[in-house]
Amino acid sequence: DAKTTQPNSMESNEEEPVHLPCNHSTISGTDYIHWYRQLPSQGPEYVIHGLTSNVNNRMASLAIAEDRKSSTLILHRATLRDAAVYYCIRSGNTPLVFGKGTRLSVIA
Amino acid sequence: NAGVTQTPKFRILKIGQSMTLQCTQDMNHNYMYWYRQDPGMGLKLIYYSVGAGITDKGEVPNGYNVSRSTTEDFPLRLELAAPSQTSVYFCASSLDRNTEAFFGQGTRLTVV
């Protein structure tokens, strides 16, 4: 339930933008897209979430495709502190089920 | 606000012992969740609750029990600890399934 597909890993240079993709082709009309991240040796932390429109907050931007079958988390300027596992989750019948996520490495 | 508080932070159990992991939140959230995370792996949902008196199984409920008698508290009970239950346990809460979830600091449990 609540399945999404993300690349296993990505790499970015410090100070450059990062686009983390997520596919959720079976999403229903009322499911939100949530992004969380987990820094090394810490618990998960909320990043951003949205339903249909693109969303911005102090941490990131979320771009949701018009058909809602995919979305992209955008970190505008990656820092070393952004190195983490990023999880894309859709709120389905069983809420907040985590997949394997994308491990983001940031190179100085 | 304290947010989501988990106790204890660390615990070592012997095989066959039982214990309760405590989780409490002060945000009046309806939804609460328990996860386990094995070393180098992702989070697995054990149980969740959508409100007081209501609990549901997640992905890996075997060997655990939960109760939700109040909005604030969502304890997780291990009845007969096994080495396979060695893990880090996270509790979380959210207002509903479509809002931000807040996580506790985790409980590191070792069963020997």
Interface residues (C-beta under 8 A of the other chain):
Chain A: Y32 H34 Y36 Q38 G43 P44 E45 Y46 H49 L51 V85 Y87 S91 T94 P95 L96 V97 F98 G99 K100 G101
Chain B: Y31 Y33 Y35 G42 L43 K44 L45 Y48 V50 D56 G58 E59 F90 A92 S94 R97 N98 T99 E100 A101 F102 F103 G104 Q105 G106
